[in-house]
Amino acid sequence: MLRPVDTSEATVKRQLNELKKKGAIARIGSNKTGHWEVCVAR
């Protein structure tokens, strides 16, 4: 089950952009069939 969060859509988009800039997440594939991957530094 999921629980609702009290976070606006704008906040989620802003946080995703920060993670992308830092290289912490990456989009693999197209927008329709792709997926997100978490990049782990070794």
N, C-alpha and C positions, 0 to 999 in steps of 0.2 A: 504494500500500500504506500501511496505517496501522501505527504502532508503538505499543505499549502505554506508558502513562504511569504513574508511581508517585504518583498523586494520588487522594485519596479522593473519593467522591461528595459528601461534606459540604463539602470544600474547593472543589469546582467550583461548587456551589450558592452558597456564600458569595461567591465571586469574581463570579459572575453577578449577584447582588444588588447588589454594590458598583458594577458597571458600569451597572446599571439606575438606581441612585440618582444617579450622576454624569451620566446622560443620554448615555452612550457607546454604548448599544445600546437598541433598542426592538423590541417585539414588534408585528408588523403582522398583523392578522387574528386568526382564532380559534386556539385551542390545537391543533385537529385539522388545519386546512388552512393556518394562518398560517406566517410565517417571521420570522427575526430580521434586523434591519438595523443596520448600524454607522452611527452618527451622526457626521458629520465636521463639526467647527467650522470656519467660514471666517473 
